[in-house]
Amino acid sequence: MSLSSASAFAIVAAGAFLSTGLFSGLWKFIQMWKSPQGLAHPYVDIAHRASLMYGFACLVLAALSYFSVYSPSSNFVAVVLVIVFFALAVLGYLLQAALNGPDNQLRQPHRMGRHAMPRAGLMVFMVALILCEIGGTLYLFAGAIQNPLLQFWL
């Protein structure tokens, strides 16, 4: 069985996100246990859920890249772009939680912990995230649905 570098990278990333989700779930449990209200920091909860979700999304990316008819190098770039932005999002959530930041990083004034974040910088990051995650996924999906093995309607 031959596996492309894009599919292999996505599978390894799935394991990393699943592990992050499990460890952030432990962090969430500890915070909930210690809290009089039984709640963890909102971004611990978000990091926990997002990591688990991104882990499974990486498996979908692995399958899409495996079946894509596009070049292995372009599939690899698409997979890496999507996964890097998944990771940056989770890292941001974990940092907000570790720094005991606000419960909503998009509420103005924007903050990372107690440190101000420029609105324009956050907007540039969010636009890049949207373009890379959606664009990379659609690229892989377009390549996969062109594969004769997946054209069941013919």
N, C-alpha and C positions, 0 to 999 in steps of 0.2 A: 504494500500500500504506500502510495506516495502522497505526502502532505506538503502543501506549499508553505513558504515562510509566512505568508499572511495568515493562513489558517492556524499554523503552529503558534504564532505570536498571539492570536486571539484566544486560543485555548489556554496558554500560559497566563494571559491577562485575566481570563475567567477565574482561574484558581487564585490569583492574587486578590481580585475583587471579592471573591467568596470568603477568603481568609480575613480580609479587612472587614467585611460585613460581620463575620463571627466575632472578631475581637472588639469591634465597636459595639456589638450587641452585649458583650460582657461589660464594657464600659457603661453602656446604657443601664444595664441591670444594677451595677454598683451604685450609680448615681440615683436611680429610682429607690434603691434600698435605703440609702442614706437620707433621702429627701423626706421632710415631713408631709409633703403633698404627694409623694410617690412618683415624682416626675424627674426626668433627666433634662439636661439642657436641650432645647429644640434642635440644635445642630448636631448633637450626638445622635438623636433619633433620626434626623435626615441623613446623616452619613451612614448610619446602620442600614437603613432601607435602600438608599441609593446604591451602596456597595453591592448589596444582594441583587438588586435589579440589574445593575451594570454587569455583574458576573454572568447572569443568564443572557443578557444582550450580547456579550462577547461570544457566547456559543452560537448565537444567530449569525453574528459577523463571520465567525469561522466557517459556518455552513455556506453563507452567501459567497465568501471569497473562494471556497473550495469549488463551487459550481460555476463561478463567473467565467465567462469566455474572454474577458479582457486579460491583458498581459499580467504575468505574476508581479512584476515590479509596480505597476499602477494599482493593482489590488492591495499590495503591501502598503503603499503610501496611503490609500484610502482607509485601510484598517488602522494603521498607526495614528492617523489624524483623528479618527473617531475616538479611539481608546485614550489617546493623550488628553483630549478634552474631557472624557469621562473622569480620568484620573485627576485632572486639575479641579474639576467640580468637587469631587470627594475630598481632595486635599483642602480646598477652601472651607468646606463644612467642618472638617476635623480641626482646622486652625481656629475657626470661629468658636468651636466648642472648647478647645484647649485654652484659648485666650479669654474665655467667658464673655464672648462678644454679644452683640445684640441678638434678639430673637428673629430679626428679619434684616438681612444685609442689604436689601434693596430699599428699605425705608430710609428716607433722608434725615439727617446727613448720613451718608454711607460710611460704615466703619468696619475695620477688621480688628476685632478686639476693641481696644480704646483708641486705635489709630485711625485717623480720617483717610478715606479713600476718595480719590478724585472721581467725580461723576462721569467725566468723559472717558477716563481709563476703564471704568466698569462697563460703560456702554460699548467700547471697542472690544473688550473681552467677551461680552455677551453676544455681540454680533459675530465675532470669530467662532465662538462656540456653536452658535446656531448654524452658521454656514458649514462648518467642518463636520459636525455631527449629522445633520440632515443630508448635506451634500455627499459625504462619504458613504453613508448608508444607502442613499438612492443610487449612487454609482455602482455599488456592489450588487444591489438588487437588480438594477438594469442589466448588469452582466450575467447574473444568475438566470434571469427569466429568458435570456437569449440562448441558454444552453439547451440543445435538443433533448437531453435527458429530462428536462423539466417542462417540456412543451407537450403536456398530456392532452391538450385539446385538439391536436392535429390528427 
